[in-house]
Amino acid sequence: MLTGTGLVAGYRRGVPVLDGVDIEIAPGEVVGLSGPSGCGKSTLARVLALLQRPWAGQVAVDGAPVTGFRHSAPREQRTAIGVVFQQPRPAVDPRFTLREIVAEPLRATGTADRVAELADLVGLTEELLGRRPHEVSDGQLQRACLARALALRPRYLICDEMTAMLDASTTASLVRVVEDRVAADRTGVLAISHDDGLLERWARRTVRLGSR
Ligand SMILES: Nc1ncnc2c1ncn2[C@@H]1O[C@H](COP(=O)(O)OP(=O)(O)OP(=O)(O)O)[C@@H](O)[C@H]1O
């Protein structure tokens, strides 16, 4: 279980964006997260992905409380949680090929086979893997970002508006990739979206963050 308990987080002193949020994502479960623009969905995503330290409250991964965030997050906990953001371009190094982007988390273990397997999973051809971000579409780049997020077989996956910039067919295809991971590996998913229709189809239950 990936849990957040009593989470308080924000950017300006004394103005919390999250003010006591509780959330839990079980293995094999897709939890939707919706709410008006600015209510803190991405902030919650970053806290649960261990990329931002909450001011108060606790994140726990499979029962183990998280003590460090960002670079001080323990590797075992950091790699248990994959994350995909809305905009793929700021999330990648523009000098890398798609192959290098997908292979980034694998550098320590270094398996070329795994890159081929991941590319196949998300529908990237060998030819696309050789291109750089400016030579591919947003949808193709987002496929690479999803493959990168799945590279280390995370137990939890946070999709922060992953498909908001994409057309209906690419959206359906990426949602299918994630659904397959849920079915095959019992990955727990937090699916953040403005699109209530998408969450209705995708999530077993949806948590709504209030407006401020
Ligand atoms: N880096 C930052 N510095 C200062 N304020 C920020 C920062 N990031 C977000 N905020 C503010 O925190 C609040 C919550 O932002 P957040 O991105 O978490 O909301 P959201 O629900 O994901 O919004 P959206 O649906 O528009 O993406 C907003 O008022 C936003 O302006």
Ligand as a Chemical Component Dictionary entry (heavy atoms), coordinates in Angstrom:
data_LIG
# 
_chem_comp.id                   LIG 
_chem_comp.type                 NON-POLYMER 
_chem_comp.pdbx_formal_charge   0 
_chem_comp.three_letter_code    LIG 
# 
loop_
_chem_comp_atom.comp_id 
_chem_comp_atom.atom_id 
_chem_comp_atom.alt_atom_id 
_chem_comp_atom.type_symbol 
_chem_comp_atom.charge 
_chem_comp_atom.model_Cartn_x 
_chem_comp_atom.model_Cartn_y 
_chem_comp_atom.model_Cartn_z 
_chem_comp_atom.pdbx_ordinal 
LIG N1  N1  N 0 6.559  25.616 -7.645  1  
LIG C1  C1  C 0 5.552  26.332 -7.137  2  
LIG N2  N2  N 0 5.775  27.483 -6.475  3  
LIG C2  C2  C 0 4.771  28.190 -5.944  4  
LIG N3  N3  N 0 3.477  27.843 -6.013  5  
LIG C3  C3  C 0 3.185  26.709 -6.661  6  
LIG C4  C4  C 0 4.209  25.891 -7.257  7  
LIG N4  N4  N 0 3.600  24.820 -7.823  8  
LIG C5  C5  C 0 2.284  24.964 -7.597  9  
LIG N5  N5  N 0 2.017  26.091 -6.900  10 
LIG C6  C6  C 0 0.693  26.544 -6.454  11 
LIG O1  O1  O 0 0.113  25.544 -5.649  12 
LIG C7  C7  C 0 -1.267 25.407 -5.932  13 
LIG C8  C8  C 0 -1.567 23.965 -6.321  14 
LIG O2  O2  O 0 -0.875 23.658 -7.540  15 
LIG P1  P1  P 0 -0.941 22.226 -8.202  16 
LIG O3  O3  O 0 -0.146 22.286 -9.450  17 
LIG O4  O4  O 0 -0.610 21.193 -7.198  18 
LIG O5  O5  O 0 -2.507 22.121 -8.543  19 
LIG P2  P2  P 0 -3.287 21.169 -9.550  20 
LIG O6  O6  O 0 -4.535 20.764 -8.861  21 
LIG O7  O7  O 0 -2.381 20.094 -10.039 22 
LIG O8  O8  O 0 -3.611 22.163 -10.733 23 
LIG P3  P3  P 0 -3.876 21.863 -12.293 24 
LIG O9  O9  O 0 -5.102 21.002 -12.353 25 
LIG O10 O10 O 0 -4.104 23.227 -12.849 26 
LIG O11 O11 O 0 -2.652 21.188 -12.827 27 
LIG C9  C9  C 0 -1.591 26.420 -7.008  28 
LIG O12 O12 O 0 -2.148 27.549 -6.367  29 
LIG C10 C10 C 0 -0.251 26.740 -7.608  30 
LIG O13 O13 O 0 -0.232 28.066 -8.084  31 
# 
loop_
_chem_comp_bond.comp_id 
_chem_comp_bond.atom_id_1 
_chem_comp_bond.atom_id_2 
_chem_comp_bond.value_order 
_chem_comp_bond.pdbx_ordinal 
LIG N1  C1  SING 1  
LIG C1  N2  SING 2  
LIG C1  C4  DOUB 3  
LIG N2  C2  DOUB 4  
LIG C2  N3  SING 5  
LIG N3  C3  DOUB 6  
LIG C3  C4  SING 7  
LIG C3  N5  SING 8  
LIG C4  N4  SING 9  
LIG N4  C5  DOUB 10 
LIG C5  N5  SING 11 
LIG N5  C6  SING 12 
LIG C6  O1  SING 13 
LIG C6  C10 SING 14 
LIG O1  C7  SING 15 
LIG C7  C8  SING 16 
LIG C7  C9  SING 17 
LIG C8  O2  SING 18 
LIG O2  P1  SING 19 
LIG P1  O3  DOUB 20 
LIG P1  O4  SING 21 
LIG P1  O5  SING 22 
LIG O5  P2  SING 23 
LIG P2  O6  DOUB 24 
LIG P2  O7  SING 25 
LIG P2  O8  SING 26 
LIG O8  P3  SING 27 
LIG P3  O9  DOUB 28 
LIG P3  O10 SING 29 
LIG P3  O11 SING 30 
LIG C9  O12 SING 31 
LIG C9  C10 SING 32 
LIG C10 O13 SING 33 
# 
